[in-house]
Amino acid sequence: MNDLHGKTAVITGAASGIGLALAHRFGTAGMSLVLADVEAGPLATAASELEAAGFTVATFEIDVREMDQIVALEAFAKERFGNIHLLCNNAGVGSGGPVTGLDDIEHWKWTIDVNLWGVIYGCKAFLPGMIEHGEPAHIVNTASMAGLASAPMMGPYNVSKYGVVALSETLSKEMQLSGSAVGVSVLCPAFVQTSIASSRRNLPAELQQEADTSAEPSPMEKMVQQLIDNGLPTTVVADAVHDAVVDNAFWILTHDETKPAVTERARQIVEGENPPTTGFG
């Protein structure tokens, strides 16, 4: 997709963080933007910001855990702007915790529903139309370095992001085999300056009642927040995604310092070594 001007992009999780940076980047490239997010207030603020910058914007409030809402998003985008050329399945939440125990099962379900099922639903809802119109198109699925190398105490997040990587690889191969004009990329960043550490603000009502939002952050939570605060700016990530879409590049690894962890994991696999206790760094 080397000519983005006049085309249409749909971005989930677009009200903040990487999603908002993607909207700015693809708006700058001349694309019409459909912004989707679960947070109505920030979504309206993002739309106003982008419209003030001169971009063509439409918004859609959505919970990506619900297939019917993603189907409705696709219909809305098509009715508003016609053919859809870029889908960024970017909505996601952060969640940690050990594998042992039963008291956090609903949090696991919530994380996997948003991070993985939301991407599956997006691909299922948007692909038929993208294939049918036959014009160059692209899907970007936001995974994480946690989808390539697992850190302890991050079970639900790791599982969801490994799933996104597997889904994306499968889809890329299927699109190539079918001769489709739809390209695929998977975004695997490490720490980025976003609000993912405060994902609990978007917990479903039944889980919010159980969550102790007033509790002092744990030492691990404080460490993660510091890593995020010192992470890569979202604009750098958005530039990398833009370039991957234009160049039809599948892998988007934004942090060079984490790449050795990928090759080290592959070595451990083929040499039969047990996993170490470290993550991707």
C-alpha positions in Angstrom: 0.0 0.0 0.0 2.4 2.7 -1.2 -0.4 5.2 -1.9 -2.4 5.9 1.2 -3.9 9.3 0.3 -7.7 9.2 0.0 -7.9 5.7 1.5 -9.8 4.7 4.7 -8.2 3.5 8.0 -10.1 1.9 10.9 -8.3 1.9 14.2 -9.5 0.3 17.5 -8.2 1.6 20.8 -7.8 4.9 19.0 -8.6 7.3 21.9 -5.1 7.2 23.4 -1.6 5.7 23.3 -0.5 3.9 20.2 -3.9 4.0 18.6 -4.1 7.8 18.8 -0.5 8.1 17.4 -1.5 5.8 14.5 -4.5 8.1 13.8 -2.2 11.1 13.6 0.3 9.3 11.4 -2.2 7.9 8.9 -4.2 11.1 8.9 -1.0 12.9 8.0 -0.7 10.4 5.1 -4.1 11.6 3.8 -6.3 8.8 5.0 -9.9 9.2 6.3 -10.0 7.9 9.9 -12.6 5.8 11.7 -11.6 5.9 15.4 -13.1 3.2 17.7 -12.7 3.0 21.4 -14.5 1.8 24.6 -13.9 5.2 26.3 -16.5 7.7 25.0 -14.9 10.8 26.6 -11.4 10.3 25.4 -12.7 9.2 22.0 -14.5 12.5 21.6 -11.4 14.4 22.7 -9.2 12.5 20.2 -11.6 13.2 17.4 -11.7 16.9 18.2 -7.9 17.0 18.3 -7.6 15.2 14.9 -10.3 17.3 13.3 -8.5 20.5 14.4 -5.4 19.2 12.7 -7.5 19.0 9.5 -8.1 15.3 9.3 -11.3 13.6 8.2 -12.6 11.7 11.2 -15.6 9.6 12.3 -15.9 7.9 15.7 -17.5 4.7 16.9 -17.8 3.6 20.6 -17.1 -0.1 20.8 -16.3 -3.0 23.1 -14.1 -5.2 21.0 -15.1 -8.2 23.1 -18.4 -8.2 21.3 -18.5 -9.6 17.7 -21.7 -7.8 16.8 -20.2 -4.5 17.7 -17.2 -5.1 15.5 -19.6 -6.1 12.6 -21.4 -2.9 13.2 -18.2 -0.9 13.1 -17.3 -2.4 9.7 -20.8 -1.5 8.4 -20.5 2.0 9.8 -17.1 2.6 8.3 -18.1 1.3 4.9 -21.3 3.4 4.9 -19.3 6.5 5.9 -16.3 6.3 3.7 -16.7 3.3 1.3 -14.0 0.7 0.9 -11.8 0.1 3.9 -8.1 -0.2 3.1 -6.4 -0.3 6.5 -7.5 -2.0 9.8 -5.4 -1.6 12.9 -6.6 -4.1 15.5 -5.0 -2.1 18.3 -7.3 -2.2 21.3 -5.7 -3.9 24.2 -5.3 -4.1 27.9 -2.5 -5.0 30.3 -3.0 -7.6 32.9 -0.7 -9.8 35.0 -0.8 -12.5 37.6 0.4 -16.0 38.3 -1.0 -19.1 36.6 -1.7 -20.7 39.9 -5.0 -20.0 41.7 -8.7 -19.6 40.7 -9.5 -16.1 42.0 -8.5 -14.2 38.9 -10.1 -16.3 36.2 -12.5 -13.6 35.1 -9.5 -11.2 34.7 -7.8 -13.8 32.5 -11.0 -14.0 30.4 -11.3 -10.2 30.2 -7.7 -9.8 29.0 -7.9 -12.6 26.4 -11.3 -11.4 25.2 -10.0 -7.9 24.6 -6.5 -8.7 23.4 -7.1 -11.8 21.3 -10.8 -12.2 20.6 -11.0 -8.6 19.7 -8.4 -9.1 17.0 -10.0 -12.3 15.8 -13.4 -10.6 15.5 -11.8 -7.7 13.7 -10.2 -9.9 11.1 -13.4 -12.0 10.7 -15.6 -8.9 10.2 -13.3 -6.8 8.0 -11.5 -9.3 5.8 -14.4 -10.3 3.5 -15.0 -6.7 2.4 -11.3 -6.0 2.0 -10.8 -9.1 -0.2 -13.9 -8.4 -2.2 -13.1 -4.8 -3.2 -9.7 -6.0 -4.5 -7.8 -2.8 -3.9 -4.5 -2.9 -2.0 -5.4 -3.2 1.7 -3.6 -4.0 5.0 -4.3 -5.4 8.5 -2.1 -4.5 11.4 -2.5 -6.5 14.6 -1.0 -5.1 17.8 0.7 -7.9 19.7 3.8 -7.3 21.9 7.2 -8.6 22.7 5.2 -10.6 25.2 4.0 -12.5 22.2 7.6 -13.6 21.3 9.2 -14.1 24.7 7.3 -14.8 28.0 8.0 -13.0 31.3 6.8 -14.6 34.5 3.7 -13.3 36.3 2.2 -12.1 33.0 0.2 -15.1 32.2 -3.0 -13.7 30.7 -1.2 -11.0 28.8 1.4 -13.4 27.4 -1.2 -15.9 26.3 -3.3 -13.2 24.5 -0.3 -11.8 22.7 1.2 -15.1 21.6 -2.3 -15.8 20.1 -2.2 -12.5 18.2 1.2 -13.4 16.7 0.0 -16.9 15.7 -3.2 -15.5 14.2 -1.2 -12.9 12.2 1.3 -15.4 10.8 -1.6 -17.7 9.8 -3.5 -14.9 8.2 -0.4 -13.6 6.3 0.2 -17.1 4.9 -3.4 -17.5 3.9 -3.5 -14.1 2.1 -0.4 -15.0 0.2 -1.7 -18.4 -0.8 -4.9 -16.9 -2.1 -3.2 -14.2 -4.0 -5.1 -11.5 -2.1 -4.2 -7.9 -2.2 -4.5 -7.8 1.7 -1.1 -7.5 3.5 -0.6 -8.3 7.1 1.7 -6.9 9.8 2.1 -7.8 13.5 3.3 -5.1 15.9 5.5 -6.4 18.7 6.7 -3.4 20.8 8.3 -3.6 24.3 7.6 -0.7 26.6 5.9 2.3 25.1 4.7 5.5 26.7 1.0 4.6 27.0 -1.6 4.3 29.8 -1.7 0.5 29.5 -0.7 0.2 33.1 -4.0 1.7 34.1 -6.1 -0.7 32.0 -8.2 -1.5 35.1 -10.1 1.8 34.4 -11.8 -0.2 31.7 -12.7 -3.2 33.7 -16.3 -4.5 33.2 -18.6 -3.3 35.9 -18.8 -6.7 37.6 -15.0 -6.8 37.9 -14.6 -3.2 39.0 -16.7 -4.1 42.0 -14.1 -6.7 43.0 -11.0 -4.5 42.2 -9.4 -2.5 44.9 -8.5 0.6 42.9 -7.4 2.4 46.0 -4.7 -0.1 46.9 -1.1 1.1 46.8 0.7 -0.2 43.7 2.9 -3.2 44.3 6.7 -3.0 43.8 6.2 -4.9 40.5 3.5 -2.5 39.4 5.7 0.5 40.2 8.6 -1.0 38.3 6.4 -1.6 35.2 5.1 1.9 35.4 8.7 3.3 35.4 9.6 1.1 32.4 6.5 2.5 30.6 7.3 6.1 31.5 10.8 5.6 30.1 9.6 3.7 27.1 9.5 4.6 23.4 7.3 7.5 22.3 4.1 6.4 20.6 5.0 8.6 17.6 8.1 6.4 16.9 5.9 3.3 17.0 3.4 4.9 14.7 6.1 5.8 12.2 7.3 2.1 12.2 3.7 0.9 11.6 3.2 3.4 8.7 6.5 2.2 7.1 5.5 -1.5 7.5 2.1 -0.9 5.8 3.8 1.0 2.9 6.5 -1.6 2.5 4.2 -4.6 3.2 6.5 -5.8 6.0 5.1 -8.4 8.4 7.2 -8.0 11.5 7.3 -4.7 13.4 9.8 -5.0 16.2 10.3 -1.4 17.5 12.9 -2.1 20.2 16.2 -3.3 18.8 17.4 -4.2 22.3 14.8 -6.9 22.7 15.6 -8.7 19.4 18.3 -10.9 20.9 15.7 -12.4 23.2 13.9 -13.7 20.2 16.9 -15.5 18.8 17.9 -16.7 22.2 14.5 -18.3 22.7 14.7 -20.0 19.3 18.1 -21.4 20.3 16.7 -22.7 23.6 13.9 -24.4 21.7 16.0 -26.2 19.1 18.6 -27.2 21.7 16.0 -28.4 24.2 16.9 -26.1 27.0 14.3 -25.4 29.8 13.0 -21.8 29.8 14.9 -19.4 32.1 13.1 -17.3 34.6 13.8 -14.1 32.7 11.5 -12.5 30.3 12.2 -10.3 27.2 14.0 -7.6 29.2 
